[in-house]
Amino acid sequence: SNIQWEYQGNQDGGQIHGPYTTQQMQGWIQLGYFVGAQAVKVRSVQPPSDSGDKKKSMTDDLLSDLMDDDDDGGDDKRQEEEQQRGEWKMSDEVDFGKYLLL
């Protein structure tokens, strides 16, 4: 699977670290990190689509611009980036093993 992960540190003012592979995250959890009192917030990160999808999304962007009202739509890019990131969850609640099977 191409899913990667970011985590928000507990002891560095909530700084966001990553992205890391699912294998790395699972390995750290197996070593006892990010569990119990050391659990951190994690979220999935989807890598950018390949060039085949880029053509389609460019067309979609053009169509949505045409169908959009006069609003300049400065938020579009931000929403697109948000969609590539999952919800924050606690690291000891995520079954990283199931992501390895995807």
MARSE-664854 format. One record per residue (C-alpha): chain; x, y, z. Coordinates in nm, 3 decimals, padded with zeros to 5 digits. Layout:
# residues N
+-------+---------+---------+---------+
| kolse |       x |       y |       z |
+-------+---------+---------+---------+
|     A |       X |       Y |       Z |
...
+-------+---------+---------+---------+
# end
This chain:
# residues 102
+-------+---------+---------+---------+
| kolse |       x |       y |       z |
+-------+---------+---------+---------+
|     A |  00.000 |  00.000 |  00.000 |
|     A |  00.115 |  00.356 | -00.069 |
|     A | -00.041 |  00.496 |  00.247 |
|     A |  00.201 |  00.681 |  00.471 |
|     A |  00.158 |  00.828 |  00.818 |
|     A |  00.224 |  01.148 |  01.006 |
|     A |  00.225 |  01.174 |  01.382 |
|     A |  00.189 |  01.465 |  01.619 |
|     A |  00.448 |  01.457 |  01.895 |
|     A |  00.353 |  01.481 |  02.261 |
|     A |  00.674 |  01.630 |  02.394 |
|     A |  00.766 |  01.883 |  02.126 |
|     A |  00.467 |  02.115 |  02.131 |
|     A |  00.256 |  01.904 |  01.895 |
|     A |  00.497 |  01.921 |  01.603 |
|     A |  00.396 |  01.702 |  01.306 |
|     A |  00.649 |  01.439 |  01.198 |
|     A |  00.656 |  01.229 |  00.884 |
|     A |  00.542 |  01.097 |  00.654 |
|     A |  00.654 |  00.745 |  00.749 |
|     A |  00.567 |  00.412 |  00.591 |
|     A |  00.315 |  00.173 |  00.744 |
|     A |  00.604 | -00.071 |  00.802 |
|     A |  00.796 |  00.190 |  01.002 |
|     A |  00.492 |  00.275 |  01.216 |
|     A |  00.412 | -00.090 |  01.283 |
|     A |  00.776 | -00.160 |  01.369 |
|     A |  00.789 |  00.123 |  01.624 |
|     A |  00.465 |  00.003 |  01.785 |
|     A |  00.602 | -00.353 |  01.807 |
|     A |  00.907 | -00.207 |  01.985 |
|     A |  00.677 | -00.044 |  02.238 |
|     A |  00.668 |  00.311 |  02.103 |
|     A |  00.344 |  00.506 |  02.048 |
|     A |  00.142 |  00.281 |  02.283 |
|     A | -00.010 |  00.335 |  02.626 |
|     A |  00.116 |  00.658 |  02.784 |
|     A |  00.334 |  00.718 |  02.477 |
|     A |  00.042 |  00.703 |  02.231 |
|     A |  00.042 |  00.990 |  01.982 |
|     A | -00.207 |  01.124 |  01.730 |
|     A | -00.153 |  00.975 |  01.383 |
|     A | -00.318 |  01.027 |  01.045 |
|     A | -00.286 |  00.863 |  00.708 |
|     A | -00.136 |  01.050 |  00.416 |
|     A | -00.219 |  00.958 |  00.057 |
|     A |  00.068 |  01.024 | -00.185 |
|     A | -00.010 |  01.247 | -00.485 |
|     A | -00.179 |  01.059 | -00.771 |
|     A |  00.024 |  00.948 | -01.069 |
|     A |  00.024 |  01.140 | -01.397 |
|     A | -00.269 |  00.938 | -01.538 |
|     A | -00.495 |  01.077 | -01.269 |
|     A | -00.346 |  01.424 | -01.304 |
|     A | -00.498 |  01.469 | -01.650 |
|     A | -00.841 |  01.376 | -01.517 |
|     A | -00.812 |  01.601 | -01.211 |
|     A | -00.703 |  01.892 | -01.434 |
|     A | -01.017 |  01.843 | -01.641 |
|     A | -01.223 |  01.820 | -01.321 |
|     A | -01.061 |  02.141 | -01.197 |
|     A | -01.144 |  02.320 | -01.521 |
|     A | -01.503 |  02.194 | -01.511 |
|     A | -01.548 |  02.295 | -01.149 |
|     A | -01.402 |  02.638 | -01.228 |
|     A | -01.654 |  02.679 | -01.510 |
|     A | -01.942 |  02.566 | -01.291 |
|     A | -01.824 |  02.771 | -00.995 |
|     A | -01.969 |  03.114 | -00.927 |
|     A | -01.755 |  03.427 | -00.935 |
|     A | -01.581 |  03.329 | -00.613 |
|     A | -01.212 |  03.292 | -00.691 |
|     A | -01.200 |  02.960 | -00.505 |
|     A | -00.875 |  03.017 | -00.320 |
|     A | -00.972 |  02.736 | -00.083 |
|     A | -00.975 |  02.466 | -00.354 |
|     A | -00.609 |  02.373 | -00.319 |
|     A | -00.634 |  02.361 |  00.059 |
|     A | -00.935 |  02.127 |  00.040 |
|     A | -00.754 |  01.904 | -00.206 |
|     A | -00.459 |  01.872 |  00.033 |
|     A | -00.694 |  01.802 |  00.325 |
|     A | -00.861 |  01.520 |  00.134 |
|     A | -00.528 |  01.344 |  00.104 |
|     A | -00.491 |  01.329 |  00.484 |
|     A | -00.702 |  01.113 |  00.711 |
|     A | -00.854 |  01.197 |  01.046 |
|     A | -00.630 |  01.215 |  01.352 |
|     A | -00.651 |  00.893 |  01.559 |
|     A | -00.455 |  00.766 |  01.857 |
|     A | -00.163 |  00.548 |  01.747 |
|     A | -00.263 |  00.257 |  01.971 |
|     A | -00.610 |  00.248 |  01.809 |
|     A | -00.481 |  00.201 |  01.452 |
|     A | -00.430 | -00.153 |  01.320 |
|     A | -00.130 | -00.084 |  01.098 |
|     A | -00.118 | -00.453 |  01.003 |
|     A | -00.439 | -00.427 |  00.799 |
|     A | -00.287 | -00.142 |  00.594 |
|     A |  00.003 | -00.370 |  00.496 |
|     A | -00.248 | -00.604 |  00.329 |
|     A | -00.395 | -00.336 |  00.102 |
+-------+---------+---------+---------+
# end
